[in-house]
């Protein structure tokens, strides 16, 4: 009888726990975050059940107001505080509230020309050298692979292709192998390579196709006015042949002018066709090519002509599904805002690409481009007066849609630490 009673009691408890798990108050409770980060002046609403009340003592960094089904937080000053949610006077959830010092950045949207100089010379292929005896590729025999970077020859740093030919010719004539320092991803190794004389061209060759630079166009995302640090593109630049990210030694950005548009279609992404502006004035350098875009410093302030005032940023958890705008150029140099829809967003806690799915809804842009096209990468995404991210990729089978990256990760890559309690921009600038 006692065993039967215990079984019945256990069954009732199990059913009660299951019902509790599916109840609205419990579902709302588990969705309440344990940590909330806000910028000065920003507001955040926490949904809650009617039986839940809020208590924060005397917070110094935020104020709050309570409604039947929510608590509104208003960030006042930088610092950390705690908010407690309780049921029947008993605390059931602690929420850490971190208020960051507010700062503003200028949104971009300008079309830019990009020139990258690789670290050393990049190997993009092998070829056979025809000698009197046979055909061979000295570079392939030396163990050099496509995607490798030759950084030194005979101990001397190699910065461009012009430095390679005379050294190869001299080594070939003397019949002495070259000592090469090669970078392969994060590893470095040494190898020897003896150039062979091409019978037809009567020149000594490595049996390698090499390149020392790359060029293209993209879109400026933002710049910070004090440090002049900027971010653009929103994704890494990869070599067209090796498909590997280009390791940057240095580079420049210049103004570019959009001359025409190849409209995107299903299965065939479109493209902005542009040229570097006539005077080719360098407006900034490039110091980093990362999964989140290209980064460096501007030589001077630049205007976009559409939204020329500095604006606050929106953190990843503050991005909402719904209407937004992008800034981009589709003709000449004119930056214009266009309507999009944020279809989904992931409140990422750690740096990651593809944080948003977006869809172009603006009929003007759809008529001109068909949606998102190559060269539009980096176009800033604006929502509720905040810069929240940048366009990064287009869906091949649906050119009206694509991915966006959250702005806080681009700021991090640019060397702008938004998480410092004190503004650190002057230090990193």
Protein Blocks (a to p, Z undefined) as FASTA:
>chain_A
ZZmmmmmmmmmmmmmmmmmmmpmklmmmmmpcfbdcddehiacdddddfkbccdehjafk
bccdddfkbccdddfbgcdddddddeehiafbdcddddddddddddehiacddddddehj
adfbdcddddfkbccdfklmnopaehiacfbgghiacfbfklmmmmmmmmmmnopacddd
ddehjbccdddddddddfklopacehiacdfbdcdddddfbdcfklopacehjiacddfk
lopacddfbdcddddddfbdcdddehiacdddddddfklpafbdcfbdcfkbccdddfbd
cdehlamcccddddfklpccddddddddfehjbccddddddfbdcddfbdcehkbccddf
bfklmmmnopaaehjaopacdeehiafbdcfbdcfklmkbccdddfklmmmmnopafkbf
bdcklmmZZ
